[in-house]
Amino acid sequence: MRVLVADDSRVMRRIVVRALRQAGYDGWEILEAADGAETLKIAQTEPLDLVLLDWNMPELSGLDVLRTLRAGGAAMPIGFVTSEGSTPMRQLAEESGASFLIAKPFTAETFREVLEPVLR
């Protein structure tokens, strides 16, 4: 599995990667991006199996990245790992093509519970 973790906080990217590893996904190849523009470039040029986006990033928001990728035909699971977990935000994410939304704070178990059905 090739996974892209996109967040403008390097510390948060490390936390997400650690949670993935603790959830049992330690064999995955993980790429990282620090802003929306970099995320979009990687997602459009690299073969990916999963994209994890922060909602608020510089250059392009995670929502903009999601919408652009879906408009371009991207079919891989794309979801958010963000502090924006309200019902309206979840609805907007789903309407825009998100496969899931994981709200911070999260645990390794949260990743397993959310990702297992999406990755089947």
Secondary structure as the mmCIF struct_conf table of DSSP 4:
data_model
#
loop_
_struct_conf.conf_type_id
_struct_conf.id
_struct_conf.beg_label_comp_id
_struct_conf.beg_label_asym_id
_struct_conf.beg_label_seq_id
_struct_conf.end_label_comp_id
_struct_conf.end_label_asym_id
_struct_conf.end_label_seq_id
STRN STRN1 ARG A 2 ALA A 6
BEND BEND1 ASP A 8 ASP A 8
HELX_RH_AL_P HELX_RH_AL_P1 ARG A 10 GLN A 22
TURN_TY1_P TURN_TY1_P1 ALA A 23 GLY A 24
TURN_TY1_P TURN_TY1_P2 ASP A 26 GLY A 27
STRN STRN2 GLU A 29 ALA A 33
BEND BEND2 ALA A 34 ASP A 35
HELX_RH_AL_P HELX_RH_AL_P2 GLY A 36 THR A 45
BEND BEND3 GLU A 46 GLU A 46
BEND BEND4 ASP A 49 ASP A 49
STRN STRN3 LEU A 50 LEU A 53
BEND BEND5 TRP A 55 ASN A 56
BEND BEND6 PRO A 58 LEU A 60
HELX_RH_AL_P HELX_RH_AL_P3 GLY A 62 ALA A 71
TURN_TY1_P TURN_TY1_P3 GLY A 72 GLY A 73
BEND BEND7 MET A 76 MET A 76
STRN STRN4 ILE A 78 THR A 82
BEND BEND8 SER A 83 SER A 83
BEND BEND9 SER A 86 SER A 86
HELX_RH_AL_P HELX_RH_AL_P4 THR A 87 GLU A 95
TURN_TY1_P TURN_TY1_P4 SER A 96 GLY A 97
BEND BEND10 SER A 99 SER A 99
STRN STRN5 PHE A 100 ALA A 103
BEND BEND11 LYS A 104 PRO A 105
HELX_RH_AL_P HELX_RH_AL_P5 ALA A 108 LEU A 119
#
